[in-house]
Amino acid sequence: MKNKILKGGLMVVIMSLMAACNQKKEVPAVIVDKEAIKTEIQAMENAFAEAYNNRATDGINYYAEDAISFSNGKMPLEGKKAIHESMKSELLTFPIGAKIAFETQEIHPSNDGNMVVEIGGYKVTDSTDTKINSGHFISLFEKRDGKYVCTRDMGNSDMPMEKK
């Protein structure tokens, strides 16, 4: 009798432990509003284009201080300062009256919305609105101090590279 009670008690303890170990902990769900994020990223792209078109690269608040940018035919640019200096050099040969425009085509946010991958395209038109260049890009954004900043980007042109 004593043995049956002991076995029964041991079985209850084992079953209780198994049940306790198998319980799934609920993680509060973070609701990520993809459309709101896409709108926010597109607004950043529009501000970038406006500053670039006005040749005011110092007004571009797109990149994080530790950003790295990759593009055709160049070594990676490390840091916001280096990226802005490169843009200033590009603007020396950017045609007068030309405009660049960026389009956010897709976004892929992390589950908590703190990181976002953007896939987009760009188009450069001359003063008559004729396309003179276009391409695509991928940017990685991180939310810092409640605001997205670009930490990495990579772009390429759709136009054939000039032979040297």
Buried (B, 14 or more C-beta within 10 A) or exposed (E): EEEEEEEEEEEEEEEEEEEEEEEEEEEEEEEBEEEEBBEBBBEBBBBBBBBBBEEEBEBBEBBBEEBBBBBEEEEEBEBBEBBBEBBEEEEEEBEEEBBBBBEBEEBEBEEEBBBBBBEBBBBBBBEEEEEEBBBBBBBBBBBEEEEBBBBBBBBEBEEEEEEE
